[in-house]
Amino acid sequence: MSSTLTGEQPRATGGAGAGNGGAPIEALREIWRDVLKLDDVGPDEELPYLGGQSMQVIQLAVRVERTLGVKLPLQVLLETPTLRGLADVAEELRRVEAPR
């Protein structure tokens, strides 16, 4: 199993942000790994410490919208810089935006 940039072993998540069997956090993890060119990302690692620059933040926002169907404002990505936090926000936005 590969470690994250900080040497932390990835953890399975089943709590906050797990949603549909962990789908939001796992989808976000894959997006971050791809955009940031990392082997893995822990749920509590912060985007700025992983090398996230402004252009990458924009790429992340676009990929999140395409993949999860949720539009995360750039400010949210900057104010909520962890996978776990963004998964929670994405789940909340899904609930709010879901057709009734």
Secondary structure in CASP SS format (residue, H / E / C, confidence):
PFRMAT SS
TARGET T0000
AUTHOR 0000-0000-0000
METHOD secondary structure of the structure
MODEL  1
M C 1.00
S C 1.00
S C 1.00
T C 1.00
L C 1.00
T C 1.00
G C 1.00
E C 1.00
Q C 1.00
P C 1.00
R C 1.00
A C 1.00
T C 1.00
G C 1.00
G C 1.00
A C 1.00
G C 1.00
A C 1.00
G C 1.00
N C 1.00
G C 1.00
G C 1.00
A H 1.00
P H 1.00
I H 1.00
E H 1.00
A H 1.00
L H 1.00
R H 1.00
E H 1.00
I H 1.00
W H 1.00
R H 1.00
D H 1.00
V H 1.00
L H 1.00
K C 1.00
L C 1.00
D C 1.00
D C 1.00
V C 1.00
G C 1.00
P C 1.00
D C 1.00
E C 1.00
E C 1.00
L H 1.00
P H 1.00
Y H 1.00
L H 1.00
G C 1.00
G C 1.00
Q C 1.00
S H 1.00
M H 1.00
Q H 1.00
V H 1.00
I H 1.00
Q H 1.00
L H 1.00
A H 1.00
V H 1.00
R H 1.00
V H 1.00
E H 1.00
R H 1.00
T H 1.00
L H 1.00
G C 1.00
V C 1.00
K C 1.00
L C 1.00
P C 1.00
L H 1.00
Q H 1.00
V H 1.00
L H 1.00
L H 1.00
E H 1.00
T C 1.00
P C 1.00
T C 1.00
L H 1.00
R H 1.00
G H 1.00
L H 1.00
A H 1.00
D H 1.00
V H 1.00
A H 1.00
E H 1.00
E H 1.00
L H 1.00
R H 1.00
R H 1.00
V H 1.00
E H 1.00
A C 1.00
P C 1.00
R C 1.00
END
